[in-house]
């Protein structure tokens, strides 16, 4: 493609400016501010669509605003081009209204045959050259270097060449890009770094996780305590009811003790009563004794009056009488009498017996003969004996004497008896009794004396007992046994009313109460401690939830960091892949092209540009591989230019675009400049070259070349 | 006539952490307050309508997070509705451990807990048996269900915490089948665990999942509330009572035709109508590589408009002429490669987009701008 003509109605400082270009080498010369940049902008904006962004990356105003003329209405122009296939177009642009009109060589409006979109408008250059504005700018234009540093050395070119070899663009370096991405990745941080956002986040995360663990453990402990508290409360309640029961038992016990006391009193009183009763009994006994004694004494009033001597006399008498009586009894009349009578009786008996036998024998003899005589004999014997048995006369006389004795004895006896009766004793009328009685009387008389002594003694005894009883009663503060008995009854009633039961095996409830209270206190303390702990714990509202949320936040951040790292890794990966593709695919083509370009001035000596490791550049020159540093500055400049142009041609394969050079050699020395111009001139034989400069010497140099179109602004 | 009225709810999750919302200070706490408010509303309705029973089928509180104060407050609320009997079972968030609040708290007299060792509670005055199957792993729930034999002359209600008709192939996970449940002779089966209201289990229309009382996540849009029901002479009627709409909203927006941040903000402002809302915005569509929207900036601006907003970037790069018309060097190759990858690897689109941005920044020797969260 060649640019044939420009016509600017209004654009930047240009008004109604026409510029004609020719094939080959064109030079546009003008001072700074003469409008070179304006022209470049016009060309770009004429061929390509309008910019739509507000500001470009470097913060510069879009051209559309920048070049709007201050004065006048017109903001438009046209450009005429000729394609490689000789088709010609005239593009008319109204920048104010954002309109594009395209005419073909026949001046027919062919705008509609080009793509269009609302935002960008008619896509002329995009359609024809298959590239966008930026690409055009980067390929067709060779500009001053972007670095502001005035470098005049090889390194810059070198870098440009390396970049071209890596990326196809002189400003873009794969190595730099990857380095920057790696650095960004490291800056995010990883396990081995310190102080990066990754590390800070991990630290915070670990810290919060630790807190959460602790908090969870603590919570578990506290929940356990909560359960324990409930348990304790239950136990305490049980104990409290136990205590109530124990206290009841204690009260019962106390009551029982009271009753016990009463019982003891009762028992004591009963003992006392026993004693008193025994005293009373004794007193009564004594009274009876005394009574009896007195009775005896009383009974024997008569005896009192009788002298003892008399009694002794009478005893003597009775003793005599007794012996007499005995004698008499030995000769007992009665007995004699009885004997006699008996004899009489016996003799009579024999008599009768004999008679009887005799009769019998007679009778028998009558019947039984022999024995009659024997029997009769016997009978006569018996009758005979009866006579022998009859009492004698002496004996009968004895009896009369005896009778007389007996009468005397009887009289004496009766005298004694009367004596006894007079004293008031009872006695039988016989001598033994009388003797006995008299002895008794005598004893009694003695006794009387003893008895009064005894009565005295007994009285004294009685006095003692009475005193004891009195003392006892007064000690008890009662006046009578009856009172004591009543009191005992009272006590018994009390005990009965209160169901007193004697307890044999006493439980020490007080001790148990003490122990239970100790346990209760322990539990209450424990419960209070737990309560305090729990109260503090439950105050920390939402602690666990907050920690969980914090942790989630940090984990989110970590995920974000990971994602960013992954993105950076992808970027690196894809850049490397892309670079590889380019190396394999495009770079060889570029290098070949470069060789072609260079061969125009160097007669085929350059064969290949090889990029080694670590951005080593070697060139196959003259069939030898040499390091690029070995070449002179000028040669290297040429290589750079050739490379640059080769790149353009590879990337704009649809059309051979013109090359627009803007102050690219501003800092070259004359040699370098010469060499560069040489190459450019050669190139211009095949491509349109438009060279912008403000340098007079450059202008001069170029003007010396043949067929150069010079345009002065 | 024998009539039993009840409210059935579950999945209240008092004191639960809100990790998704943790990036906004104070919001999780507010949400926990929302739970308390929803519950208070429920209690007010109980006071007003005086159902015989309030069934809470598990996940009432969080065993790991709940404060005693909260549980005491719940109990106090139960005290306020003394005429209604409250029936509780354990969920998977408030399981019946040794130290569970169900055991250690002195619940009010009208509160009944059906634990592991209990099969049912009988209320003679209603001729009613209430069975409870709390949450547990292993085959426990299945076995407990098997062992149940309902008395047919009584009203029978089952409260269950778990899934119905779900097969995740893990034999240790109890899901009960609607067939098994319906075969037992229950008049009402109140389920909780799933946070979405369901009334479509089985064929007899007696199985209902109450859903969460208050929406708790972005996957819980729509209305939340509880089930009001009655069993009259063995016949069941139910009604879903809503306590309000979920604050969570998922929005998908196609930004293909949106050119600028400003435009997007304007459009979003029209959609984000609820100032109290919690929004998750997914951006979709294909965009040119040079018109990448600054999502973080937009997020920052819109954070002021609503309670919570979180963006998810699912936009794709338009593989368009712009790439074709690029200079055929590294940049072009790089961009083509990544955009191709983005078409094949939808899951990683967001990361690949960032890779593209960073790659270009690196290639063009610009500063690589990485922002993590709200910091640089």
Interface residues (C-beta under 8 A of the other chain):
Chain A: X53 X57 X119 X126 X130 X131 X132 X134 X135 X138 X139 X166 X167 X168 X169 X171 X172 X173 X174 X176 X177 X178 X180 X181 X184 X188 X197 X216 X219 X220 X223 X224 X226 X227 X229 X230 X534 X538 X541 X542 X544 X545 X546 X548 X549 X550 X551 X552 X553 X556 X557 X560 X561 X563 X564 X566 X567 X568 X569 X570 X571 X572 X574 X575 X577 X578 X579 X581 X582 X586 X647 X650 X651
Chain B: X15 X16 X17 X18 X19 X20 X21 X22 X23 X28 X29 X32 X64 X65 X67 X68 X69 X98 X99 X103 X104 X105 X106 X259 X290 X321 X322 X324 X325 X326 X327 X328 X329 X330 X331 X333 X334 X336 X337 X338 X341 X350 X351 X352 X354 X355 X356 X357 X358 X359 X361 X362 X363 X364 X365 X366 X368 X370 X372 X373 X375
